[in-house]
């Protein structure tokens, strides 16, 4: 993994109080290390309180409020876990709509542990294969998803993992998925500029 993979792209981290410290901090460090620009999007200004093994841990500064952002502002979304964090967020309509807009826009989304609760609330797991903390498997299946017990699952641009022990492969897969999506969009723009809508790409040569 190189420090130029994400080229200063903006990546949203949606989290609030009760977020698992490692599930927030390690993906954040991976995004930063790959050249990305992560931003913490939350419900209220100030700081959020993380937890580690059930105890209060570090605090993280909020960059943007959920009411002031949209999926258009970012290249990807990360949903860390911690039980209280996604449980609070899934009760907020703006947070749920924010998650849904990334999935509908086909932008990369990474969710770990209890983070997929937000995907369930946004009705975005139907027809998808994903993993999570085991206690979510019934919720995911009831929402139309296919839950599997694996370290990491990459379903198109959705990357999911089960718990903090999966963080190394989760972070690596997430960064690569975002980088591939950026490259794909860049190629699409080059093609669009080369062949505008009024000038369709040439077809096969006639003999």
C-alpha positions as CSV (number, residue, x, y, z in Angstrom):
1,X,0.0,0.0,0.0
2,X,1.4,3.4,-1.0
3,X,0.8,6.8,0.5
4,X,-0.6,8.0,-2.9
5,X,-3.4,5.5,-3.3
6,X,-6.2,7.9,-2.3
7,X,-4.7,11.1,-3.6
8,X,-6.2,13.4,-1.0
9,X,-9.7,12.1,-1.5
10,X,-12.3,12.9,1.2
11,X,-13.6,10.0,3.2
12,X,-16.5,10.3,5.6
13,X,-16.5,8.5,9.0
14,X,-20.0,8.5,10.4
15,X,-19.9,8.1,14.2
16,X,-21.1,9.3,17.5
17,X,-20.6,8.7,21.3
18,X,-19.9,5.0,22.0
19,X,-17.9,4.3,18.9
20,X,-15.3,1.6,19.4
21,X,-11.9,3.3,19.6
22,X,-9.9,0.8,17.5
23,X,-12.6,0.5,14.9
24,X,-12.6,4.2,14.4
25,X,-8.8,5.0,14.8
26,X,-7.3,2.1,12.8
27,X,-9.3,2.7,9.6
28,X,-8.8,6.5,10.0
29,X,-5.0,5.9,10.2
30,X,-5.1,3.5,7.2
31,X,-7.0,6.1,5.1
32,X,-4.6,8.9,6.1
33,X,-1.6,6.6,5.4
34,X,-2.9,6.0,1.9
35,X,-3.1,9.7,1.2
36,X,-6.8,10.1,2.0
37,X,-8.5,13.0,3.9
38,X,-10.9,11.5,6.5
39,X,-13.5,13.6,8.2
40,X,-15.6,12.8,11.2
41,X,-19.3,13.4,10.5
42,X,-21.5,13.3,13.6
43,X,-24.8,14.5,15.1
44,X,-23.5,17.3,17.3
45,X,-20.5,19.6,17.3
46,X,-17.5,19.2,19.6
47,X,-16.1,15.8,20.3
48,X,-17.3,12.2,20.5
49,X,-16.4,9.8,23.3
50,X,-15.1,6.4,22.2
51,X,-15.0,3.2,24.2
52,X,-12.5,0.3,24.5
53,X,-13.5,-3.0,26.1
54,X,-16.5,-1.3,27.7
55,X,-14.6,1.6,29.2
56,X,-14.3,5.2,28.1
57,X,-11.3,5.8,25.9
58,X,-10.2,8.6,23.6
59,X,-12.2,11.5,22.3
60,X,-12.4,12.6,18.6
61,X,-13.1,16.0,17.2
62,X,-16.2,16.3,15.0
63,X,-15.4,17.9,11.6
64,X,-18.9,18.2,10.0
65,X,-22.5,17.8,11.1
66,X,-24.7,15.3,9.5
67,X,-27.2,18.1,8.6
68,X,-24.5,19.9,6.6
69,X,-23.1,17.1,4.3
70,X,-24.2,14.8,1.5
71,X,-22.7,11.8,-0.2
72,X,-21.7,14.2,-3.1
73,X,-19.0,15.7,-0.7
74,X,-17.1,12.4,-0.3
75,X,-15.6,9.5,-2.2
76,X,-16.4,6.8,0.4
77,X,-18.0,6.2,3.8
78,X,-16.8,4.3,6.9
79,X,-19.1,3.0,9.5
80,X,-17.3,1.9,12.7
81,X,-18.9,-0.2,15.4
82,X,-19.4,-0.1,19.1
83,X,-22.9,-1.1,20.1
84,X,-24.2,2.4,21.3
85,X,-22.7,4.2,18.3
86,X,-24.7,2.7,15.4
87,X,-27.8,2.1,17.6
88,X,-27.9,5.9,18.2
89,X,-27.2,6.8,14.6
90,X,-29.9,4.4,13.2
91,X,-32.5,6.4,15.1
92,X,-31.5,9.6,13.2
93,X,-33.2,10.0,9.8
94,X,-30.5,12.2,8.4
95,X,-27.8,9.7,9.3
96,X,-29.8,6.9,7.8
97,X,-30.4,8.9,4.6
98,X,-26.7,9.7,4.4
99,X,-25.8,6.0,4.5
100,X,-28.4,5.2,1.9
101,X,-27.2,7.8,-0.5
102,X,-23.7,6.3,-0.6
103,X,-25.1,2.9,-1.4
104,X,-27.5,4.3,-4.0
105,X,-24.6,6.2,-5.6
106,X,-22.5,3.1,-5.8
107,X,-19.7,4.6,-3.7
108,X,-17.5,2.5,-1.5
109,X,-18.8,1.8,2.0
110,X,-16.9,0.0,4.8
111,X,-18.7,-1.2,7.9
112,X,-17.3,-3.3,10.8
113,X,-18.8,-5.1,13.9
114,X,-22.1,-3.4,14.7
115,X,-21.7,-0.8,11.9
116,X,-23.9,-2.8,9.5
117,X,-26.9,-2.0,11.7
118,X,-27.0,1.3,9.8
119,X,-27.1,-0.6,6.5
120,X,-30.0,-2.6,7.7
121,X,-31.9,0.5,8.8
122,X,-31.2,2.1,5.4
123,X,-32.6,-1.0,3.7
124,X,-29.3,-1.5,1.9
125,X,-28.4,-5.1,2.5
126,X,-31.1,-6.8,0.4
127,X,-29.4,-9.1,-2.1
128,X,-26.0,-8.4,-0.6
129,X,-23.5,-10.8,1.1
130,X,-21.9,-9.3,4.2
131,X,-20.6,-10.1,7.7
132,X,-20.8,-8.3,11.0
133,X,-20.7,-9.0,14.7
134,X,-22.6,-12.3,15.1
135,X,-25.5,-10.8,17.0
136,X,-26.6,-8.9,13.9
137,X,-27.0,-11.9,11.6
138,X,-30.7,-12.3,12.2
139,X,-31.3,-8.6,11.5
140,X,-29.3,-8.8,8.3
141,X,-31.1,-11.9,7.1
142,X,-34.5,-10.5,7.9
143,X,-33.5,-7.4,5.9
144,X,-32.8,-9.6,2.8
145,X,-29.0,-9.9,3.2
146,X,-26.9,-13.1,3.1
147,X,-24.9,-13.1,6.4
148,X,-21.6,-15.2,6.5
149,X,-19.0,-15.6,9.2
150,X,-15.8,-14.5,7.5
151,X,-13.0,-12.2,8.4
152,X,-13.9,-9.8,5.6
153,X,-16.5,-9.7,2.8
154,X,-16.2,-7.5,-0.3
155,X,-19.5,-7.4,-2.2
156,X,-19.1,-5.0,-5.1
157,X,-18.1,-1.7,-3.2
158,X,-19.3,-2.8,0.2
159,X,-16.6,-4.0,2.6
160,X,-17.6,-5.6,5.9
161,X,-15.9,-7.3,8.8
162,X,-16.9,-8.8,12.2
163,X,-14.8,-7.4,15.0
164,X,-11.6,-5.5,16.0
165,X,-9.6,-8.7,15.4
166,X,-10.4,-8.3,11.7
167,X,-9.1,-4.7,11.4
168,X,-5.9,-5.4,9.6
169,X,-7.5,-7.1,6.6
170,X,-10.6,-4.8,6.8
171,X,-8.4,-1.7,6.5
172,X,-6.4,-3.1,3.7
173,X,-9.4,-4.2,1.7
174,X,-11.3,-1.0,2.3
175,X,-8.4,1.2,1.1
176,X,-7.9,-0.9,-2.0
177,X,-11.7,-0.9,-2.8
178,X,-11.8,2.9,-2.5
179,X,-8.7,3.3,-4.7
180,X,-10.1,1.0,-7.3
181,X,-13.4,2.9,-7.3
182,X,-11.6,6.2,-7.8
183,X,-9.6,4.8,-10.7
184,X,-12.8,3.5,-12.2
185,X,-14.5,6.8,-12.0
186,X,-11.5,8.6,-13.4
187,X,-11.5,6.2,-16.4
188,X,-15.2,6.8,-17.0
189,X,-14.6,10.6,-17.0
190,X,-11.8,10.2,-19.6
191,X,-14.0,8.1,-21.8
192,X,-16.9,10.7,-21.5
193,X,-14.5,13.5,-22.4
194,X,-13.1,11.6,-25.4
195,X,-16.6,10.6,-26.7
196,X,-19.2,13.2,-25.7
197,X,-22.9,12.2,-25.8
198,X,-23.2,13.9,-29.2
199,X,-20.3,11.9,-30.6
200,X,-20.8,8.2,-29.7
201,X,-17.7,6.0,-29.6
202,X,-16.9,4.4,-33.0
203,X,-18.3,1.0,-33.6
204,X,-16.5,-2.0,-35.3
205,X,-14.9,-1.3,-38.7
206,X,-16.8,-2.5,-41.8
207,X,-15.0,-4.8,-44.2
